[in-house]
């Protein structure tokens, strides 16, 4: 059986039996759109989303051309009906796997790398941006949950990695900075805890004109004195 794998995290890529397959831009967007949808997509909707600046007739023609230009492995990449399009059931999608993991993250060191990945970086389409915004929030919550689970297991190294990944994803997210401060204190590194706090405070002031909450400030108050 042919193994089809579609990568959307950290960039687009289609593999057939672990070999990269060239996909033309229109077909690339079509596969990504179908991979991001849980239900069949009506053909007119797909055409409008993928070619928003074209007339309905032109968009429909572009859609038919992209379908025709898709590679034809033994298992279909796209299931075409009269009115709808669906990604083939045999196509593995890394983003779908990551979403399932984010919903219930397990304490696996490999999980941090998966949750750090951006969805289709560089793609500007509004339908991508909606999913990217959702994914950003989902992975932030999952990274913080993962950090807590690592910490409860006594694995401060991976707890720190997960919290740091959350900070890198959203540098103004206080809960992630607070976790890092707590980890530094638990590891007996008060100076690093203060540096983490001050770095966050400086950035928050510069970008939003705000002060950190009392919750995180209280963690380092005795050290600041």
KETORLO-193056 format. One record per residue (C-alpha): residue in one letter; chain; x, y, z. Coordinates in steps of 0.001 Angstrom, whole numbers, plus 500000, padded with zeros to 6 digits. Layout:
# KETORLO-193056
PT  lomi  drendo      px      py      pz
PT     A       A       X       Y       Z
...
# end
This chain:
# KETORLO-193056
PT  lomi  drendo      px      py      pz
PT     X       A  500000  500000  500000
PT     X       A  501306  503455  499063
PT     X       A  502027  505720  502022
PT     X       A  500928  509308  501473
PT     X       A  501988  511978  503958
PT     X       A  501037  515648  503761
PT     X       A  503082  518125  505813
PT     X       A  501583  521504  506707
PT     X       A  503681  522334  509800
PT     X       A  506833  524364  509120
PT     X       A  505982  524382  505408
PT     X       A  504166  522384  502736
PT     X       A  505420  519017  501550
PT     X       A  503851  515918  500032
PT     X       A  505597  512561  500375
PT     X       A  504697  509388  498541
PT     X       A  506386  506374  500146
PT     X       A  508747  508828  501908
PT     X       A  509774  510431  498583
PT     X       A  508972  514141  498053
PT     X       A  506476  514804  495262
PT     X       A  506352  518036  493280
PT     X       A  502962  519755  493527
PT     X       A  502049  522802  491432
PT     X       A  500947  525902  493419
PT     X       A  497220  525644  492681
PT     X       A  497102  521977  493622
PT     X       A  499216  522711  496686
PT     X       A  496657  525216  497958
PT     X       A  493824  522805  497202
PT     X       A  495412  519976  499205
PT     X       A  496109  522324  502119
PT     X       A  492528  523611  502125
PT     X       A  491048  520113  502158
PT     X       A  493514  518979  504837
PT     X       A  492393  521815  507111
PT     X       A  488702  520934  506778
PT     X       A  487015  518116  508678
PT     X       A  484087  517919  506280
PT     X       A  483731  517825  502479
PT     X       A  484171  521207  500806
PT     X       A  481639  522255  498136
PT     X       A  483374  522838  494825
PT     X       A  482179  526465  494459
PT     X       A  483399  527245  497988
PT     X       A  486822  525751  497265
PT     X       A  487098  527674  493996
PT     X       A  486156  530978  495654
PT     X       A  488550  530518  498590
PT     X       A  491476  529477  496415
PT     X       A  491003  532094  493661
PT     X       A  489187  534967  495399
PT     X       A  490093  537575  492771
PT     X       A  488797  535549  489810
PT     X       A  485272  535374  488420
PT     X       A  483281  532293  489428
PT     X       A  483749  530818  485957
PT     X       A  487486  531433  485972
PT     X       A  487856  530117  489538
PT     X       A  485966  526966  488582
PT     X       A  488272  526461  485600
PT     X       A  491339  526910  487815
PT     X       A  489958  524321  490228
PT     X       A  489404  521794  487451
PT     X       A  492926  522432  486172
PT     X       A  494438  521904  489635
PT     X       A  492550  518645  490067
PT     X       A  493756  517439  486676
PT     X       A  497367  518368  487484
PT     X       A  497448  516490  490780
PT     X       A  499755  513503  490940
PT     X       A  497860  510224  490611
PT     X       A  499086  507706  493213
PT     X       A  497224  504380  493634
PT     X       A  495256  505839  496549
PT     X       A  493496  509101  495640
PT     X       A  494745  512363  497086
PT     X       A  491350  513968  496573
PT     X       A  487957  512294  496449
PT     X       A  485847  514125  493890
PT     X       A  482080  513962  493852
PT     X       A  479705  515953  491719
PT     X       A  479384  518731  494288
PT     X       A  482155  518321  496890
PT     X       A  485841  517635  497396
PT     X       A  487439  515673  500236
PT     X       A  491013  514783  501072
PT     X       A  491664  511076  500471
PT     X       A  491182  508946  503558
PT     X       A  494638  507346  503114
PT     X       A  496492  510678  503272
PT     X       A  498233  511250  506603
PT     X       A  498321  514909  507658
PT     X       A  500817  516083  510267
PT     X       A  498594  519005  511309
PT     X       A  495681  516695  512104
PT     X       A  497995  514522  514181
PT     X       A  499339  517587  515991
PT     X       A  495808  518847  516710
PT     X       A  494866  515510  518242
PT     X       A  497993  515603  520376
PT     X       A  497393  519211  521441
PT     X       A  493944  518206  522678
PT     X       A  495536  515692  525051
PT     X       A  499300  516185  525253
PT     X       A  501342  513324  526685
PT     X       A  504668  513817  528436
PT     X       A  506812  512907  525441
PT     X       A  510037  514846  524727
PT     X       A  509239  514709  520986
PT     X       A  506007  516607  521606
PT     X       A  507736  519945  522144
PT     X       A  509109  519967  518599
PT     X       A  505689  519191  517153
PT     X       A  503963  521909  519164
PT     X       A  506585  524528  518291
PT     X       A  505881  524237  514566
PT     X       A  504055  526989  512685
PT     X       A  501210  526209  510300
PT     X       A  502081  526953  506663
PT     X       A  504479  529841  507402
PT     X       A  504470  532463  504660
PT     X       A  500987  531658  503387
PT     X       A  498839  534805  503360
PT     X       A  495392  533422  502488
PT     X       A  492623  534369  504981
PT     X       A  491470  530743  505329
PT     X       A  494997  529815  506385
PT     X       A  495246  532717  508815
PT     X       A  492087  531629  510634
PT     X       A  493522  528151  511195
PT     X       A  496938  529567  512087
PT     X       A  495438  531778  514786
PT     X       A  493524  528831  516226
PT     X       A  496627  526616  516137
PT     X       A  498707  529258  517906
PT     X       A  496337  529339  520859
PT     X       A  495901  525561  520942
PT     X       A  499611  524845  520978
PT     X       A  500280  527502  523620
PT     X       A  497808  525820  525962
PT     X       A  499249  522400  525125
PT     X       A  502853  523532  525719
PT     X       A  501967  524909  529135
PT     X       A  500107  521711  530030
PT     X       A  503082  519705  528824
PT     X       A  505473  521781  530916
PT     X       A  503334  521163  534015
PT     X       A  503288  517418  533355
PT     X       A  507049  517241  532884
PT     X       A  507557  519208  536073
PT     X       A  505237  516945  538062
PT     X       A  507338  513993  536847
PT     X       A  510517  515714  538043
PT     X       A  511767  516299  534485
PT     X       A  512696  519968  534773
PT     X       A  514788  519918  531596
PT     X       A  511850  519143  529306
PT     X       A  509508  521255  531462
PT     X       A  511819  524191  530767
PT     X       A  511914  523399  527027
PT     X       A  508132  523330  526792
PT     X       A  507713  526599  528699
PT     X       A  510445  528262  526633
PT     X       A  508695  527135  523427
PT     X       A  505511  528805  524688
PT     X       A  507422  532042  525365
PT     X       A  508975  531942  521902
PT     X       A  505525  531467  520369
PT     X       A  504034  534348  522367
PT     X       A  506691  536532  524044
PT     X       A  504025  538467  525991
PT     X       A  502284  535437  527508
PT     X       A  502733  535908  531243
PT     X       A  501736  532393  532277
PT     X       A  504630  530952  530259
PT     X       A  507131  533413  531730
PT     X       A  505792  532650  535205
PT     X       A  506389  528945  534635
PT     X       A  509984  529642  533632
PT     X       A  510526  531791  536736
PT     X       A  509122  529009  538929
PT     X       A  511360  526427  537247
PT     X       A  514476  528563  537745
PT     X       A  513614  529012  541417
PT     X       A  512948  525285  541844
PT     X       A  516341  524550  540273
PT     X       A  518078  526920  542684
PT     X       A  518830  529598  540078
PT     X       A  517460  532844  541600
PT     X       A  519558  535099  539375
PT     X       A  518149  533438  536261
PT     X       A  514645  533756  537679
PT     X       A  515137  537501  538154
PT     X       A  516569  537883  534625
PT     X       A  513559  536044  533199
PT     X       A  511187  538331  535086
PT     X       A  513031  541514  534142
PT     X       A  513210  540505  530484
PT     X       A  509459  539962  530433
PT     X       A  508785  543206  532331
PT     X       A  510927  545252  529939
PT     X       A  509232  543819  526858
PT     X       A  505734  544210  528293
PT     X       A  506407  547861  529125
PT     X       A  507942  548584  525722
PT     X       A  505254  546938  523597
PT     X       A  502059  547463  525601
PT     X       A  502913  549990  528308
PT     X       A  501799  547497  530971
PT     X       A  503268  546078  534166
PT     X       A  503443  542366  535064
PT     X       A  500752  541070  537381
PT     X       A  501245  540757  541103
PT     X       A  501216  536973  540678
PT     X       A  504531  536851  538830
PT     X       A  506008  539833  540659
PT     X       A  505463  538146  544033
PT     X       A  507632  535219  542916
PT     X       A  510717  537427  542685
PT     X       A  509838  540195  545172
PT     X       A  512145  538832  547919
PT     X       A  515016  538614  545415
PT     X       A  514494  542150  544140
PT     X       A  514765  543462  547681
# end
